[in-house]
């Protein structure tokens, strides 16, 4: 999908003119972008370190980012992808409550 289409859909969402079909399309675009980013991050991630020897600490490094309970997504990723999805959901719900 072209960047122009994504920009158009985001503009329609921000002005409250988005249709349900457009919101779904935008959500799918954002999901695909999230999947692409996640795949790129996994490819760029260093290989896992060998298991620690007995008696050594297995704590995460001080600069590490906490994970969200084994979902494979850290806090930054969660905020990056959940924010726009929540906005789309809110727009859809608002549109469904408006009188026809």
C-alpha positions as CSV (number, residue, x, y, z in Angstrom):
1,X,0.0,0.0,0.0
2,X,1.3,3.4,-0.8
3,X,2.2,5.9,1.9
4,X,-0.3,8.3,0.3
5,X,-3.2,5.9,1.0
6,X,-2.2,5.5,4.6
7,X,-1.9,9.3,5.0
8,X,-5.3,9.8,3.5
9,X,-6.9,7.2,5.8
10,X,-5.2,8.8,8.9
11,X,-6.5,12.2,7.8
12,X,-10.0,10.8,7.5
13,X,-9.7,9.2,10.9
14,X,-8.5,12.4,12.6
15,X,-11.4,14.4,11.1
16,X,-14.0,11.8,12.1
17,X,-15.0,11.2,8.5
18,X,-13.6,7.6,8.3
19,X,-16.0,4.9,7.2
20,X,-16.0,1.5,8.8
21,X,-14.4,-0.1,5.7
22,X,-11.6,2.6,5.7
23,X,-11.0,2.0,9.5
24,X,-10.7,-1.7,8.8
25,X,-8.3,-1.0,5.9
26,X,-6.2,1.3,8.1
27,X,-6.1,-1.2,10.9
28,X,-4.9,-3.9,8.5
29,X,-2.2,-1.6,7.2
30,X,-1.1,-0.8,10.7
31,X,-1.1,-4.6,11.6
32,X,1.0,-5.3,8.6
33,X,3.5,-2.5,9.5
34,X,3.7,-3.9,13.0
35,X,4.3,-7.4,11.7
36,X,7.0,-6.1,9.4
37,X,8.7,-4.1,12.2
38,X,8.6,-7.1,14.5
39,X,10.1,-9.3,11.8
40,X,12.9,-6.7,11.2
41,X,13.5,-6.5,15.0
42,X,13.8,-10.3,15.2
43,X,16.3,-10.4,12.4
44,X,18.4,-7.6,13.9
45,X,18.3,-9.1,17.4
46,X,21.6,-10.7,18.6
47,X,21.5,-14.4,19.0
48,X,20.6,-15.6,22.6
49,X,23.5,-15.8,24.9
50,X,24.5,-19.3,26.2
51,X,23.0,-20.3,29.5
52,X,24.6,-18.9,32.6
53,X,26.9,-21.2,34.6
54,X,25.4,-22.6,37.8
55,X,25.8,-20.1,40.7
56,X,25.8,-17.0,38.4
57,X,23.1,-14.4,38.2
58,X,20.7,-14.7,35.4
59,X,19.3,-11.1,35.8
60,X,18.6,-9.0,32.7
61,X,21.2,-6.3,31.9
62,X,20.5,-2.9,33.6
63,X,19.6,-1.3,30.3
64,X,17.2,-4.1,29.3
65,X,13.6,-3.5,28.5
66,X,11.0,-5.5,30.5
67,X,8.9,-7.8,28.4
68,X,5.1,-8.2,28.8
69,X,4.8,-11.7,30.2
70,X,6.2,-13.7,27.4
71,X,4.1,-12.2,24.6
72,X,7.3,-11.5,22.7
73,X,6.6,-7.7,22.7
74,X,8.4,-5.2,24.9
75,X,6.7,-2.1,26.4
76,X,7.8,0.2,23.6
77,X,6.4,-2.0,20.9
78,X,3.1,-2.4,22.9
79,X,2.7,1.4,23.2
80,X,3.7,1.9,19.5
81,X,1.1,-0.5,18.2
82,X,-1.7,-0.3,20.8
83,X,-2.1,3.5,20.6
84,X,-3.2,3.8,17.0
85,X,-5.3,0.6,17.2
86,X,-7.1,2.1,20.3
87,X,-7.7,5.3,18.3
88,X,-9.2,3.4,15.5
89,X,-11.4,1.4,17.8
90,X,-12.6,4.6,19.6
91,X,-13.5,6.2,16.2
92,X,-15.4,3.1,15.1
93,X,-17.3,3.0,18.4
94,X,-18.1,6.7,18.2
95,X,-19.4,6.4,14.7
96,X,-21.6,3.4,15.7
97,X,-23.3,5.5,18.4
98,X,-24.1,8.4,16.1
99,X,-27.7,8.6,14.9
100,X,-28.1,7.6,11.3
